[in-house]
């Protein structure tokens, strides 16, 4: 499992955008988001760096 903290993920729109960015980078990935704590967990993603790049391109700088 790969985990990120996304401090700028604050609403439902952000959740959809983050989910889509992850799915674009790793279509088979399973995404879990805890919005109040700004946490993103991704399972079945082969490459952390590809996720970091996809999230950054979507406007979410992963910590």
N, C-alpha and C positions, 0 to 999 in steps of 0.2 A: 504494500500500500504506500502511496505517495501522499504526503500531507502538505498543505500550504495554508498560510494565513494571508487573507486578502483584506487589508484594512479598509479599502474603498468599496468593498462589496456591502451595500447597505439596504438594498430593497429587492423586491421581486424581479424587477427588470434586470438587476445585476445578476441574480441567480440564473435567469434564463440566458443571459449573455455569457456567463462563465461556463455554464453547462454546454452551450453550443460551441464555445471555443475548445473545450476539452474534447467533445465528440468529433469536431473537425480534425483535431490532431490525432485522436485515437478512437476510432469509431466503436471499438469493442469495449471501451472503458466503462466502468460503473462509477457513477458520480454520487457522492454524498456531501450535502452542504448543511452546515449549521450556521444560519445567518446571524443569530445574536452574538456568536463568538467569532464570526468572520472566518470560519474554518472550512476548507475544502479538502475532501479525501477522495482519492482516485484509485480504483483497483483495476487491474488488468491493462495498465498502460505500460508499454515497453520502454519509454524514454522520457525521463524527467525533464531533460533539456527541451524537448519538443513541446512539452506542456508549458514550461516557463515562457518559451517564445510565443506560443499561441495566446496565453493569458496576457502577456505584455502587449501583443498586437491588438487585443480586445480592450486594452486600457486598464488592466488590473495588474499591478506590480506585485508579484508574489513574494512573500517574506519567507 
